[in-house]
C-alpha cells in the first residue's frame, strides 16, 4: 500500500469515526476546537524539538492522518466503554432556515433543534440530527439516552421523538 493509498483509507476512516463517534459525544464545541488547536500547537513544538519523529511519514501525514486518528481513538474508546444509561427528556422546537440567493431562496425547517431551558447550548451535535426531517415532523419532545464513557464524557446513544401536549408554546 502506497503512502497515498494509506492517506485515502485512513482519511475515510477518520471521517466515518468523526460522524459516528465524535458527533455523538456531548462536548462543548468551543472547548473542543480550543483543545484541538492547543494539541496541534503542542504537537508541532514536539515535532520541531524531535521528540515526535515524523521523518518517515512526514509532517503533513502526521497532521492529516495520525493526529486525527489519535483523537478519534480517544473518543472511540470513550464511546465503546459507555455505561450506566440515563434518560433525559426535553421539549424542543426547530427553527426555520433560509437557503439560497437574492433571486431565489427557500425557507424550511431543519433537523437542528433548540431544547427547553437552553439545555446543551454549546453542544451543537447533541441537538443536530443527520436524519430525515419526517422523523421530527409534528413532534415537540425528545428523550435522549446517554451513557458515560471511561474518560467521563457523556455519549448520546439513542434518541426518540414524541408529541407532548405539555410542550406546546403558550
DSSP file (Angstrom, degrees, kcal/mol; ACC not computed):
  #  RESIDUE AA STRUCTURE BP1 BP2  ACC     N-H-->O    O-->H-N    N-H-->O    O-->H-N    TCO  KAPPA ALPHA  PHI   PSI    X-CA   Y-CA   Z-CA
    1    1 A X              0   0    0      0, 0.0     2,-0.0     0, 0.0     0, 0.0   0.000 360.0 360.0 360.0 126.8    0.0    0.0    0.0
    2    2 A X     >  -     0   0    0      1,-0.1     4,-2.4     4,-0.0     5,-0.2  -0.246 360.0-104.0 -78.4 170.1    1.5    3.3   -1.0
    3    3 A X  H  > S+     0   0    0      1,-0.2     4,-2.2     2,-0.2     5,-0.1   0.877 122.5  50.7 -61.5 -38.9    1.6    6.4    1.1
    4    4 A X  H  > S+     0   0    0      2,-0.2     4,-2.4     1,-0.2    -1,-0.2   0.894 108.9  51.5 -68.1 -39.4   -1.3    8.0   -0.9
    5    5 A X  H  > S+     0   0    0      2,-0.2     4,-2.8     1,-0.2     5,-0.2   0.922 111.0  47.9 -62.2 -43.9   -3.4    4.9   -0.5
    6    6 A X  H  X S+     0   0    0     -4,-2.4     4,-2.8     1,-0.2     5,-0.3   0.912 110.2  52.9 -61.4 -42.4   -2.8    4.9    3.2
    7    7 A X  H  X S+     0   0    0     -4,-2.2     4,-1.7    -5,-0.2    -2,-0.2   0.919 112.7  43.9 -59.3 -45.3   -3.7    8.6    3.3
    8    8 A X  H  X S+     0   0    0     -4,-2.4     4,-2.2     2,-0.2    -2,-0.2   0.942 115.8  46.3 -66.8 -48.9   -7.0    8.0    1.5
    9    9 A X  H  X S+     0   0    0     -4,-2.8     4,-2.3     1,-0.2    -2,-0.2   0.931 116.5  43.5 -62.3 -47.7   -8.0    4.9    3.5
   10   10 A X  H  X S+     0   0    0     -4,-2.8     4,-2.5    -5,-0.2    -1,-0.2   0.817 111.2  55.0 -71.6 -29.1   -7.2    6.5    6.9
   11   11 A X  H  X S+     0   0    0     -4,-1.7     4,-2.1    -5,-0.3    -1,-0.2   0.903 109.7  47.1 -67.4 -40.4   -8.8    9.8    5.9
   12   12 A X  H  X S+     0   0    0     -4,-2.2     4,-2.3     2,-0.2    -2,-0.2   0.922 112.5  50.0 -64.6 -43.8  -12.1    7.9    5.1
   13   13 A X  H  X S+     0   0    0     -4,-2.3     4,-2.5     1,-0.2    -2,-0.2   0.915 110.4  50.1 -60.4 -43.7  -11.8    6.0    8.4
   14   14 A X  H  X S+     0   0    0     -4,-2.5     4,-2.2     1,-0.2    -1,-0.2   0.890 110.0  50.5 -62.6 -39.5  -11.3    9.3   10.3
   15   15 A X  H  X S+     0   0    0     -4,-2.1     4,-2.1     2,-0.2    -2,-0.2   0.910 110.9  48.9 -65.0 -41.9  -14.3   10.8    8.6
   16   16 A X  H  X S+     0   0    0     -4,-2.3     4,-2.6     1,-0.2     5,-0.3   0.923 112.6  47.7 -64.0 -44.3  -16.5    7.8    9.5
   17   17 A X  H  X>S+     0   0    0     -4,-2.5     4,-2.5     1,-0.2     5,-1.5   0.872 109.2  55.0 -64.8 -36.2  -15.4    7.9   13.1
   18   18 A X  H  <>S+     0   0    0     -4,-2.2     5,-1.8     3,-0.2    -1,-0.2   0.935 114.1  39.8 -60.2 -46.8  -16.0   11.7   13.2
   19   19 A X  H  <5S+     0   0    0     -4,-2.1    -2,-0.2     3,-0.2    -1,-0.2   0.893 124.5  36.1 -72.4 -40.3  -19.6   11.3   12.1
   20   20 A X  H  <5S+     0   0    0     -4,-2.6    -2,-0.2    -5,-0.2    -3,-0.2   0.795 131.8  18.1 -88.0 -28.5  -20.4    8.1   14.1
   21   21 A X  T ><5S+     0   0    0     -4,-2.5     3,-1.0    -5,-0.3     4,-0.2   0.847 124.0  41.8-110.2 -57.5  -18.5    8.7   17.4
   22   22 A X  G > <S+     0   0    0     -5,-1.5     3,-1.5     1,-0.3    -3,-0.2   0.882 111.7  56.3 -66.5 -37.2  -17.4   12.3   18.0
   23   23 A X  G 3 <S+     0   0    0     -5,-1.8    -1,-0.3    -6,-0.3   105,-0.2   0.713 107.0  51.8 -67.3 -17.8  -20.7   13.7   16.8
   24   24 A X  G <  S+     0   0    0     -3,-1.0   132,-3.9    -6,-0.2     2,-0.4   0.368  90.1  96.0 -97.5   4.3  -22.5   11.5   19.4
   25   25 A X  E <  S-A  155   0A   0     -3,-1.5     2,-1.1   130,-0.2   130,-0.2  -0.813  78.4-127.3 -95.6 133.3  -20.3   12.8   22.2
   26   26 A X  E     +A  154   0A   0    128,-2.9   128,-0.5    -2,-0.4     2,-0.3  -0.686  51.8 145.2 -83.4 101.5  -21.6   15.6   24.4
   27   27 A X        -     0   0    0     -2,-1.1     2,-0.5    -5,-0.1    98,-0.3  -0.977  57.8-102.7-137.9 150.7  -18.9   18.2   24.3
   28   28 A X     >  -     0   0    0     -2,-0.3     4,-2.5     1,-0.2    95,-0.2  -0.616  31.4-145.0 -70.9 120.7  -18.7   21.9   24.3
   29   29 A X  H  > S+     0   0    0     93,-2.9     4,-2.4    -2,-0.5     5,-0.2   0.901  96.4  47.5 -58.0 -46.1  -17.9   22.8   20.7
   30   30 A X  H  > S+     0   0    0     92,-0.2     4,-2.4     1,-0.2    -1,-0.2   0.889 112.6  49.0 -66.0 -39.8  -15.8   25.8   21.5
   31   31 A X  H  > S+     0   0    0      2,-0.2     4,-2.5     1,-0.2    -1,-0.2   0.883 110.7  51.8 -66.1 -37.9  -13.8   23.9   24.2
   32   32 A X  H  X S+     0   0    0     -4,-2.5     4,-2.2     2,-0.2    -2,-0.2   0.929 111.1  46.3 -63.6 -46.3  -13.3   21.1   21.7
   33   33 A X  H  X S+     0   0    0     -4,-2.4     4,-2.2     2,-0.2    -2,-0.2   0.916 113.2  49.9 -63.3 -43.2  -11.9   23.5   19.0
   34   34 A X  H  X S+     0   0    0     -4,-2.4     4,-2.6     1,-0.2    -2,-0.2   0.920 110.5  50.0 -61.1 -44.4   -9.7   25.2   21.5
   35   35 A X  H  X S+     0   0    0     -4,-2.5     4,-2.6     1,-0.2    -1,-0.2   0.886 110.1  50.7 -62.9 -38.9   -8.3   21.8   22.7
   36   36 A X  H  X S+     0   0    0     -4,-2.2     4,-2.3     2,-0.2    -1,-0.2   0.890 111.4  48.0 -66.4 -39.0   -7.6   20.7   19.1
   37   37 A X  H  X S+     0   0    0     -4,-2.2     4,-2.5     2,-0.2     5,-0.2   0.935 113.5  46.9 -65.8 -46.2   -5.7   24.0   18.4
   38   38 A X  H  X S+     0   0    0     -4,-2.6     4,-2.6     1,-0.2    -2,-0.2   0.922 113.9  47.6 -62.9 -44.8   -3.7   23.7   21.7
   39   39 A X  H  X S+     0   0    0     -4,-2.6     4,-2.8     2,-0.2    -1,-0.2   0.892 111.5  51.7 -63.1 -39.4   -2.9   20.0   21.0
   40   40 A X  H  X S+     0   0    0     -4,-2.3     4,-2.1     2,-0.2    -2,-0.2   0.924 112.4  44.7 -62.4 -45.3   -1.9   20.9   17.4
   41   41 A X  H  X S+     0   0    0     -4,-2.5     4,-2.1     2,-0.2    -2,-0.2   0.911 113.7  50.8 -64.9 -42.8    0.4   23.6   18.5
   42   42 A X  H  X S+     0   0    0     -4,-2.6     4,-2.2     1,-0.2    -2,-0.2   0.918 111.3  47.5 -61.8 -45.0    1.9   21.3   21.3
   43   43 A X  H  X S+     0   0    0     -4,-2.8     4,-2.2     1,-0.2    -1,-0.2   0.884 109.6  54.3 -63.4 -38.6    2.5   18.5   18.8
   44   44 A X  H  X S+     0   0    0     -4,-2.1     4,-2.2     2,-0.2    -2,-0.2   0.893 108.8  48.2 -62.5 -40.3    4.1   21.0   16.4
   45   45 A X  H  X S+     0   0    0     -4,-2.1     4,-1.7     2,-0.2    -2,-0.2   0.915 111.5  50.1 -65.1 -43.2    6.5   22.1   19.1
   46   46 A X  H  <>S+     0   0    0     -4,-2.2     5,-2.5     1,-0.2     6,-1.4   0.852 110.3  50.8 -65.0 -33.8    7.3   18.5   20.0
   47   47 A X  H ><5S+     0   0    0     -4,-2.2     3,-1.5     4,-0.2    -1,-0.2   0.917 108.4  51.1 -68.6 -43.3    8.0   17.7   16.3
   48   48 A X  H 3<5S+     0   0    0     -4,-2.2    -2,-0.2     1,-0.3    -1,-0.2   0.818 110.8  48.9 -64.4 -30.1   10.3   20.7   16.0
   49   49 A X  T 3<5S-     0   0    0     -4,-1.7    -1,-0.3    -5,-0.1    -2,-0.2   0.341 114.6-119.6 -89.4   6.1   12.3   19.5   19.0
   50   50 A X  T < 5S+     0   0    0     -3,-1.5    -3,-0.2     2,-0.2     3,-0.1   0.729  81.3 121.9  60.7  26.0   12.4   16.0   17.5
   51   51 A X  S   <S+     0   0    0     -5,-2.5     2,-0.6     1,-0.3    -4,-0.2   0.848  77.7  44.0 -79.9 -38.6   10.6   14.5   20.5
   52   52 A X  S    S-     0   0    0     -6,-1.4     2,-0.7    -9,-0.2    -1,-0.3  -0.947  89.2-147.1-103.2 119.7    7.9   13.2   18.0
   53   53 A X        +     0   0    0     -2,-0.6     3,-0.1     1,-0.1    -6,-0.1  -0.785  32.8 157.8 -93.5 115.2    9.7   11.8   15.0
   54   54 A X     >  +     0   0    0     -2,-0.7     4,-3.0    -7,-0.2     8,-0.1   0.162  39.1 110.9-118.8  16.2    7.8   12.3   11.7
   55   55 A X  T  4 S+     0   0    0      1,-0.2    -1,-0.1     2,-0.2     4,-0.1   0.861  76.7  52.5 -60.9 -36.7   10.6   11.9    9.3
   56   56 A X  T  4 S+     0   0    0      1,-0.1    -1,-0.2    -3,-0.1    -2,-0.1   0.938 127.0  18.2 -67.2 -47.4    9.4    8.6    7.9
   57   57 A X  T  4 S-     0   0    0      1,-0.1     4,-0.3     2,-0.0    -2,-0.2   0.800 107.6-122.0 -95.5 -34.1    5.8    9.7    7.1
   58   58 A X     X  -     0   0    0     -4,-3.0     4,-1.9     1,-0.1    -1,-0.1  -0.164  22.7 -85.6 105.2 157.5    6.1   13.5    7.0
   59   59 A X  H  > S+     0   0    0      1,-0.2     4,-2.5     2,-0.2     5,-0.3   0.867 124.2  54.7 -67.8 -38.5    4.5   16.4    8.9
   60   60 A X  H  > S+     0   0    0      1,-0.2     4,-2.1     2,-0.2     5,-0.2   0.909 109.1  48.1 -63.2 -41.2    1.5   16.6    6.5
   61   61 A X  H  >>S+     0   0    0     -4,-0.3     4,-2.5     2,-0.2     5,-1.5   0.897 110.8  52.4 -65.6 -40.0    0.7   12.9    7.0
   62   62 A X  I  <>S+     0   0    0     -4,-1.9     5,-3.6     1,-0.2     6,-0.3   0.955 117.6  35.5 -60.8 -50.8    1.0   13.3   10.8
   63   63 A X  I  <5S+     0   0    0     -4,-2.5    -1,-0.2     1,-0.2     5,-0.2   0.741 122.6  46.3 -78.2 -21.7   -1.4   16.2   11.0
   64   64 A X  I  <5S+     0   0    0     -4,-2.1    -2,-0.2    -5,-0.3    -1,-0.2   0.770 135.4   0.3 -88.2 -27.8   -3.7   14.9    8.2
   65   65 A X  I  X5S+     0   0    0     -4,-2.5     4,-2.0    -5,-0.2    -3,-0.2   0.695 127.3  47.1-126.7 -56.7   -3.9   11.3    9.4
   66   66 A X  I  ><S+     0   0    0     -5,-1.5     4,-2.2     2,-0.2    -3,-0.2   0.930 112.1  48.4 -65.0 -48.4   -2.1   10.3   12.6
   67   67 A X  H  ><S+     0   0    0     -5,-3.6     4,-2.1     1,-0.2    -1,-0.2   0.940 114.7  44.6 -60.1 -50.2   -3.2   13.3   14.7
   68   68 A X  H  > S+     0   0    0     -6,-0.3     4,-2.9     1,-0.2    -1,-0.2   0.854 111.8  55.2 -62.3 -31.1   -6.9   12.9   13.8
   69   69 A X  H  X S+     0   0    0     -4,-2.0     4,-2.3     2,-0.2    -1,-0.2   0.881 106.8  49.3 -68.6 -37.2   -6.6    9.1   14.3
   70   70 A X  H  X S+     0   0    0     -4,-2.2     4,-2.0     2,-0.2    -2,-0.2   0.926 113.5  46.5 -64.9 -44.9   -5.3    9.6   17.8
   71   71 A X  H  X S+     0   0    0     -4,-2.1     4,-2.1     1,-0.2    -2,-0.2   0.938 113.9  47.7 -62.7 -47.5   -8.2   12.0   18.7
   72   72 A X  H  X S+     0   0    0     -4,-2.9     4,-2.6     1,-0.2    -1,-0.2   0.872 108.9  55.1 -62.2 -36.9  -10.7    9.6   17.1
   73   73 A X  H  X S+     0   0    0     -4,-2.3     4,-2.5     2,-0.2    -1,-0.2   0.904 106.2  51.7 -62.5 -41.4   -9.2    6.7   19.0
   74   74 A X  H  X S+     0   0    0     -4,-2.0     4,-2.0     1,-0.2    -2,-0.2   0.942 114.1  42.3 -58.3 -49.4   -9.7    8.6   22.3
   75   75 A X  H  X S+     0   0    0     -4,-2.1     4,-2.4     1,-0.2    -2,-0.2   0.838 112.0  55.3 -69.6 -32.4  -13.3    9.2   21.5
   76   76 A X  H  X S+     0   0    0     -4,-2.6     4,-2.8     2,-0.2     5,-0.2   0.917 107.9  48.2 -66.1 -43.5  -13.8    5.7   20.2
   77   77 A X  H  X S+     0   0    0     -4,-2.5     4,-1.5     1,-0.2    73,-0.3   0.928 113.1  48.5 -61.5 -44.3  -12.5    4.2   23.5
   78   78 A X  H  < S+     0   0    0     -4,-2.0    72,-0.3    -5,-0.2    -2,-0.2   0.903 113.5  47.9 -60.5 -41.4  -14.8    6.5   25.5
   79   79 A X  H >< S+     0   0    0     -4,-2.4     3,-1.3     1,-0.2    -2,-0.2   0.912 111.6  48.2 -67.0 -44.4  -17.8    5.6   23.2
   80   80 A X  H 3< S+     0   0    0     -4,-2.8    -1,-0.2     1,-0.3    -2,-0.2   0.736 110.2  52.2 -72.0 -22.4  -17.2    1.8   23.4
   81   81 A X  T 3< S+     0   0    0     -4,-1.5    -1,-0.3    -5,-0.2    -2,-0.2   0.206  78.4 140.3 -98.8  16.3  -16.9    1.8   27.2
   82   82 A X    <   +     0   0    0     -3,-1.3     2,-0.3    67,-0.1    67,-0.2  -0.315  23.5 162.9 -61.3 139.4  -20.1    3.7   27.8
   83   83 A X  E     +B  148   0A   0     65,-1.6    65,-2.3     1,-0.2    -2,-0.0  -0.917  37.9  48.2-149.4 173.6  -22.1    2.5   30.8
   84   84 A X  E    S-     0   0A   0     -2,-0.3    -1,-0.2    63,-0.2    64,-0.1   0.979  72.4-144.1  55.3  68.6  -24.9    3.5   33.2
   85   85 A X  E     -     0   0A   0     62,-0.1     2,-0.3    -3,-0.1    62,-0.2  -0.359  19.7-173.3 -64.7 138.1  -27.5    4.7   30.7
   86   86 A X  E     -B  146   0A   0     60,-2.8    60,-3.0    -2,-0.1     2,-0.4  -0.951  14.6-138.4-127.8 151.2  -29.7    7.6   31.8
   87   87 A X  E     -B  145   0A   0     -2,-0.3     2,-0.4    58,-0.2    58,-0.2  -0.918  16.2-174.3-113.7 136.5  -32.7    9.1   30.0
   88   88 A X  E     -B  144   0A   0     56,-1.9    56,-3.1    -2,-0.4     2,-0.4  -0.996   7.7-157.8-129.5 135.0  -33.3   12.8   29.7
   89   89 A X  E     +B  143   0A   0     -2,-0.4     2,-0.3    54,-0.2    54,-0.2  -0.941  15.4 171.1-119.0 134.2  -36.5   14.3   28.3
   90   90 A X  E     -B  142   0A   0     52,-2.7    52,-3.0    -2,-0.4     2,-0.3  -0.979  32.0-124.7-137.5 148.3  -36.8   17.8   26.8
   91   91 A X  E     -B  141   0A   0     -2,-0.3    25,-2.5    50,-0.2     2,-0.3  -0.646  40.8-176.1 -80.6 151.9  -39.3   19.8   24.9
   92   92 A X  E     -D  115   0B   0     48,-2.3     2,-0.3    -2,-0.3    23,-0.2  -0.955  22.9-162.3-145.7 164.7  -37.9   21.3   21.7
   93   93 A X  E     -D  114   0B   0     21,-1.8    21,-3.0    -2,-0.3     2,-0.4  -0.982  14.6-143.2-142.3 150.6  -38.5   23.4   18.8
   94   94 A X  E     -D  113   0B   0     -2,-0.3    19,-0.2    19,-0.2     2,-0.1  -0.890  19.6-130.4-114.9 150.3  -36.8   23.7   15.5
   95   95 A X  E     -     0   0B   0     17,-0.7    15,-1.2    -2,-0.4     2,-0.4  -0.401  20.5-101.3 -96.3 169.0  -36.2   26.9   13.6
   96   96 A X  E     -D  109   0B   0     13,-0.2     2,-0.4    -2,-0.1    13,-0.2  -0.733  34.6-156.7 -88.0 136.5  -36.8   28.0   10.0
   97   97 A X  E     -D  108   0B   0     11,-3.4    11,-1.8    -2,-0.4     2,-0.5  -0.933   3.9-147.7-116.0 139.5  -33.7   28.1    7.8
   98   98 A X  E     -D  107   0B   0     -2,-0.4     2,-0.4     9,-0.2     9,-0.2  -0.915  18.6-179.3-107.7 132.1  -33.4   30.2    4.7
   99   99 A X  E     +D  106   0B   0      7,-2.6     7,-3.0    -2,-0.5     2,-0.3  -0.981  36.7  41.3-130.3 140.0  -31.3   28.9    1.8
  100  100 A X  E    S-D  105   0B   0     -2,-0.4     5,-0.3     5,-0.3     2,-0.2  -0.876  75.0 -67.4 131.1-159.9  -30.5   30.4   -1.5
  101  101 A X        -     0   0    0      3,-2.6    -2,-0.1    -2,-0.3     0, 0.0  -0.478  55.6 -79.8-121.9-168.6  -29.6   33.8   -3.0
  102  102 A X  S    S+     0   0    0      1,-0.2     3,-0.2    -2,-0.2    -1,-0.0   0.898 127.1  43.7 -64.5 -41.5  -31.2   37.1   -3.6
  103  103 A X  S    S+     0   0    0      1,-0.3     2,-0.4     0, 0.0    -1,-0.2   0.871 128.1  15.9 -76.4 -38.3  -33.1   35.9   -6.6
  104  104 A X        +     0   0    0      2,-0.0    -3,-2.6     0, 0.0     2,-0.3  -0.949  69.7 154.0-142.4 121.2  -34.3   32.6   -5.3
  105  105 A X  E     -D  100   0B   0     -2,-0.4     2,-0.3    -5,-0.3    -5,-0.3  -0.987  21.8-151.7-142.2 154.8  -34.4   31.4   -1.8
  106  106 A X  E     -D   99   0B   0     -7,-3.0    -7,-2.6    -2,-0.3     2,-0.4  -0.899   5.8-144.4-125.9 153.1  -36.4   28.9    0.2
  107  107 A X  E     +D   98   0B   0     -2,-0.3     2,-0.3    -9,-0.2    -9,-0.2  -0.906  31.0 148.0-114.2 145.7  -37.5   28.6    3.7
  108  108 A X  E     -D   97   0B   0    -11,-1.8   -11,-3.4    -2,-0.4     2,-0.1  -0.971  45.4 -95.4-169.3 158.6  -37.8   25.3    5.6
  109  109 A X  E     -D   96   0B   0     -2,-0.3     2,-0.2   -13,-0.2   -13,-0.2  -0.480  39.1-147.3 -79.6 153.5  -37.4   23.6    8.9
  110  110 A X  E     -     0   0B   0    -15,-1.2    -1,-0.1     2,-0.3    18,-0.0  -0.629  24.3-116.1-114.6 172.8  -34.2   21.9    9.8
  111  111 A X  E    S+     0   0B   0     -2,-0.2     2,-0.5    18,-0.2    18,-0.5   0.224  86.3 103.4 -92.9  13.5  -33.2   18.9   11.9
  112  112 A X  E     -     0   0B   0     16,-0.2   -17,-0.7   -17,-0.2     2,-0.3  -0.864  60.0-163.3 -93.4 126.5  -31.3   21.2   14.3
  113  113 A X  E     -D   94   0B   0     14,-2.6     2,-0.5    -2,-0.5   -19,-0.2  -0.762  20.7-139.6-116.7 157.7  -33.4   21.6   17.5
  114  114 A X  E     -D   93   0B   0    -21,-3.0   -21,-1.8    -2,-0.3     2,-0.2  -0.975  26.9-142.5-113.1 122.5  -33.4   24.0   20.4
  115  115 A X  E >   -D   92   0B   0     -2,-0.5     3,-1.4     4,-0.5   -23,-0.2  -0.493  24.6 -95.3 -87.8 153.3  -34.1   22.3   23.7
  116  116 A X  G >  S+     0   0    0    -25,-2.5     3,-1.1     1,-0.3    -1,-0.1  -0.338 111.9  22.2 -63.9 146.6  -36.1   23.8   26.6
  117  117 A X  G 3  S-     0   0    0      1,-0.2    -1,-0.3    -3,-0.1    -2,-0.0   0.644 124.0 -86.1  69.2  14.2  -34.1   25.6   29.2
  118  118 A X  G X   -     0   0    0     -3,-1.4     3,-0.8     1,-0.2    -1,-0.2   0.836  70.0-175.7  54.6  36.5  -31.4   26.1   26.6
  119  119 A X  T <   +     0   0    0     -3,-1.1    -4,-0.5     1,-0.2    -1,-0.2  -0.326  63.7   9.8 -64.7 144.3  -30.0   22.6   27.5
  120  120 A X  T >  S+     0   0    0      1,-0.1     3,-0.9     2,-0.1    -1,-0.2   0.888  79.6 168.6  52.3  45.6  -26.8   21.6   25.8
  121  121 A X  T <  S+     0   0    0     -3,-0.8    -2,-0.1     1,-0.3    -1,-0.1   0.856  74.2  32.4 -57.1 -41.2  -26.4   25.1   24.5
  122  122 A X  T 3  S+     0   0    0      1,-0.1   -93,-2.9     2,-0.0     2,-1.1   0.366  97.0  88.6-102.7   4.9  -22.8   24.7   23.3
  123  123 A X    X>  +     0   0    0     -3,-0.9     3,-1.0   -95,-0.2     4,-0.8  -0.716  53.4 173.9-100.3  81.7  -23.0   21.0   22.3
  124  124 A X  G >4 S+     0   0    0     -2,-1.1     3,-0.8     1,-0.3     4,-0.4   0.841  71.8  55.0 -62.6 -37.2  -24.2   21.5   18.8
  125  125 A X  G 34 S+     0   0    0    -98,-0.3     3,-0.3     1,-0.3    -1,-0.3   0.732  98.8  62.6 -74.0 -19.6  -24.0   17.9   17.7
  126  126 A X  G <4 S+     0   0    0     -3,-1.0    -1,-0.3     1,-0.2    -2,-0.2   0.786 112.1  38.5 -69.2 -26.6  -26.3   16.8   20.6
  127  127 A X  S << S+     0   0    0     -3,-0.8   -14,-2.6    -4,-0.8     2,-0.4   0.362 104.7  83.1-105.9   3.4  -29.0   19.0   19.0
  128  128 A X        -     0   0    0     -4,-0.4     2,-0.4    -3,-0.3   -16,-0.2  -0.851  57.9-166.2-108.8 145.7  -28.2   18.1   15.4
  129  129 A X        -     0   0    0    -18,-0.5     2,-1.2    -2,-0.4   -18,-0.2  -0.994  21.9-151.6-136.0 130.4  -29.5   15.1   13.6
  130  130 A X        +     0   0    0     -2,-0.4     2,-0.3     2,-0.0    -2,-0.0  -0.483  66.5 108.4 -93.3  61.5  -28.4   13.5   10.3
  131  131 A X  S    S-     0   0    0     -2,-1.2     2,-0.2   -20,-0.0    -2,-0.1  -0.769  80.2 -76.9-130.6 173.1  -31.9   12.1    9.8
  132  132 A X    >   -     0   0    0     -2,-0.3     3,-1.7     1,-0.1     4,-0.4  -0.541  37.8-129.0 -72.5 137.8  -34.9   12.6    7.6
  133  133 A X  G >> S+     0   0    0      1,-0.3     3,-1.7    -2,-0.2     4,-1.4   0.769 101.5  74.9 -60.3 -26.1  -37.0   15.6    8.7
  134  134 A X  G 34 S+     0   0    0      1,-0.3    -1,-0.3     2,-0.2    -2,-0.0   0.759  85.8  63.2 -61.5 -24.4  -40.1   13.5    8.7
  135  135 A X  G <4 S+     0   0    0     -3,-1.7    -1,-0.3     1,-0.2    -2,-0.2   0.757 110.5  38.6 -70.3 -22.7  -39.0   11.8   11.9
  136  136 A X  T X4 S+     0   0    0     -3,-1.7     3,-2.1    -4,-0.4    -2,-0.2   0.663  87.7 120.0 -97.1 -21.1  -39.3   15.2   13.7
  137  137 A X  T 3< S+     0   0    0     -4,-1.4     3,-0.1     1,-0.3    -3,-0.0  -0.200  87.7   0.7 -54.7 129.1  -42.4   16.4   11.9
  138  138 A X  T 3  S+     0   0    0      1,-0.2     2,-0.3     2,-0.0    -1,-0.3   0.675 107.0 117.0  64.8  22.5  -45.3   17.1   14.3
  139  139 A X    <   +     0   0    0     -3,-2.1    24,-0.3    24,-0.1    -1,-0.2  -0.871  34.2 172.0-115.1 151.7  -43.1   16.2   17.3
  140  140 A X        +     0   0    0     22,-2.0   -48,-2.3    -2,-0.3     2,-0.4   0.260  58.5  65.7-142.9  12.2  -42.1   18.5   20.1
  141  141 A X  E     -BC  91 162A   0     21,-2.1    21,-2.6   -50,-0.3     2,-0.4  -0.999  55.5-165.4-138.9 140.8  -40.4   16.4   22.7
  142  142 A X  E     -BC  90 161A   0    -52,-3.0   -52,-2.7    -2,-0.4     2,-0.5  -0.975   6.4-159.2-126.5 140.6  -37.2   14.4   22.7
  143  143 A X  E     -BC  89 160A   0     17,-2.4    17,-1.4    -2,-0.4     2,-0.3  -0.971  15.2-162.1-118.5 115.6  -36.0   11.7   25.0
  144  144 A X  E     -BC  88 159A   0    -56,-3.1   -56,-1.9    -2,-0.5     2,-0.5  -0.653  11.1-150.1 -91.9 149.6  -32.2   11.1   25.0
  145  145 A X  E     -BC  87 158A   0     13,-2.7    12,-2.6    -2,-0.3    13,-1.5  -0.980  24.6-175.7-116.1 115.6  -30.4    8.0   26.3
  146  146 A X  E     -BC  86 156A   0    -60,-3.0   -60,-2.8    -2,-0.5     2,-0.3  -0.811  10.8-169.6-110.5 149.8  -27.0    9.0   27.5
  147  147 A X  E     - C   0 155A   0      8,-2.0     8,-3.1    -2,-0.3     2,-0.5  -0.923  21.6-125.9-128.8 159.8  -24.1    6.9   28.8
  148  148 A X  E     -BC  83 154A   0    -65,-2.3   -65,-1.6    -2,-0.3     6,-0.2  -0.936  25.9-144.2-110.3 126.8  -20.9    7.9   30.5
  149  149 A X    >   -     0   0    0      4,-2.6     3,-1.8    -2,-0.5   -71,-0.2  -0.184  31.7 -94.2 -82.6 176.3  -17.6    6.6   29.0
  150  150 A X  T 3  S+     0   0    0    -73,-0.3   -72,-0.1   -72,-0.3    -1,-0.1   0.770 125.8  52.4 -63.7 -27.7  -14.4    5.6   30.7
  151  151 A X  T 3  S-     0   0    0    -77,-0.1    -1,-0.3     2,-0.1     3,-0.1   0.354 121.0-107.0 -90.7   5.7  -13.0    9.1   30.2
  152  152 A X  S <  S+     0   0    0     -3,-1.8     2,-0.3     1,-0.3    -2,-0.1   0.465  74.3 136.5  87.5   1.8  -16.0   10.7   31.8
  153  153 A X        -     0   0    0      1,-0.1    -4,-2.6    -5,-0.0    -1,-0.3  -0.640  55.1-120.3 -85.5 140.8  -17.5   12.1   28.6
  154  154 A X  E     -AC  26 148A   0   -128,-0.5  -128,-2.9    -2,-0.3     2,-0.4  -0.556  26.0-157.7 -78.0 140.5  -21.2   11.8   28.0
  155  155 A X  E     -AC  25 147A   0     -8,-3.1    -8,-2.0  -130,-0.2     2,-0.9  -0.977  15.8-135.5-124.3 131.8  -22.3    9.9   24.9
  156  156 A X  E     + C   0 146A   0   -132,-3.9   -10,-0.2    -2,-0.4     3,-0.1  -0.764  31.9 168.1 -83.1 107.6  -25.7   10.2   23.1
  157  157 A X  E     -     0   0A   0    -12,-2.6     2,-0.3    -2,-0.9    -1,-0.2   0.796  60.7  -2.4 -92.3 -31.9  -26.5    6.5   22.5
  158  158 A X  E     - C   0 145A   0    -13,-1.5   -13,-2.7     2,-0.0     2,-0.3  -0.985  55.6-166.4-155.5 159.9  -30.2    6.9   21.4
  159  159 A X  E     - C   0 144A   0     -2,-0.3     2,-0.4   -15,-0.2   -15,-0.2  -0.988   3.1-164.9-149.9 154.4  -32.9    9.4   21.0
  160  160 A X  E     - C   0 143A   0    -17,-1.4   -17,-2.4    -2,-0.3     2,-0.3  -0.989  10.6-145.7-145.5 130.6  -36.7    9.3   20.4
  161  161 A X  E     + C   0 142A   0     -2,-0.4     2,-0.3   -19,-0.2   -19,-0.2  -0.730  25.9 163.4 -97.2 145.9  -39.1   11.9   19.3
  162  162 A X  E     - C   0 141A   0    -21,-2.6   -21,-2.1    -2,-0.3   -22,-2.0  -0.957  37.1-110.8-151.2 166.7  -42.7   12.2   20.6
  163  163 A X        +     0   0    0     -2,-0.3     2,-0.4   -24,-0.3   -24,-0.1  -0.907  32.4 179.6-103.7 133.3  -45.6   14.6   20.7
  164  164 A X    >   -     0   0    0     -2,-0.5     3,-1.5     1,-0.1     4,-0.2  -0.988  25.4-150.9-135.8 124.5  -46.5   16.0   24.1
  165  165 A X  G >  S+     0   0    0     -2,-0.4     3,-1.4     1,-0.3    -1,-0.1   0.798  97.0  64.3 -64.5 -28.1  -49.3   18.5   24.7
  166  166 A X  G 3  S+     0   0    0      1,-0.3    -1,-0.3    -3,-0.1   -75,-0.1   0.655  95.6  59.9 -70.1 -14.0  -47.5   20.0   27.7
  167  167 A X  G <  S+     0   0    0     -3,-1.5    -1,-0.3   -77,-0.1    -2,-0.2   0.443  76.4 121.4 -92.6  -0.5  -44.7   21.2   25.4
  168  168 A X  S <  S-     0   0    0     -3,-1.4     2,-0.1    -4,-0.2    -3,-0.0  -0.356  71.0-108.5 -65.6 141.1  -46.9   23.4   23.3
  169  169 A X              0   0    0      1,-0.1    -1,-0.1    -2,-0.0    -2,-0.1  -0.413 360.0 360.0 -68.0 145.0  -46.0   27.0   23.1
  170  170 A X              0   0    0     -2,-0.1    -1,-0.1    -3,-0.1    -2,-0.1   0.404 360.0 360.0-109.4 360.0  -48.3   29.3   25.0
